[in-house]
Amino acid sequence: MLAKNDGKAEDYIGLETVPMPGLPSIMVPTTAGTGSEVTFTAVFTMREKKAKGGINSRYLL
């Protein structure tokens, strides 16, 4: 998503804040049964702020 949208991941925290799709991707599940590779949510850790952030966008699905 960041390859095609300027800024940092934390700039897009929230619901539908991503302006355009990223590069096409192939997702491979790493934890059996969770379905995390087919969701529209990305959760990440911001170490400097000692907090987590979440991006929810149809472009992540």
N, C-alpha and C positions, 0 to 999 in steps of 0.2 A: 504494500500500500504506500509506503514511504518513497518507493522508487519513482512514483508518478505524482506524488503530492508533496509540496514543500513543507519544511518544518520538522519538528520532532514528534514522536508518538504521543507525548503528553499534550500536544496542541490539539489533538483530536479526541480527547477524553469526552465521553458522553454518547448520546444517541443521535445517529445520522449526521455526524459532523464532517465526514469524509466527502470531499467534493467530487472525486472521480475514481474509477477503479484503478487498482494497481496492475502489476504484471500478471499474466496467467500463471497458475501454479498447479502442481500436483501434490496433494496432501497424502501423507502416509500415517496411519494411526500408530501411536506409540504406546498407548495404554488400551488394552482390549476392552471393548464394550462401553467406553465413555462417550463416543461420538464427538469428541472435542474438535476433530478435524472438519466437521461439517456444521459448525455453528457460526453465527454472525458476530460473536463476541471474542475479543482478544483481551486478556488480562496480563498485565506486566507489572514489574516492581520498579519503583523509582528509588534507587538506593540513596541518593542525596537527600531526598525528602523523607526517607523511611516510611513510604506509603505505597499503596498499590493503585493502579489506574485501570480503567476499562474503556475500550472502544467498542461501540455497537454500531455496525453499519452493514447494509445489504451488500456492500462491496467486499466484505470479508467472507461472505458465504460461498 
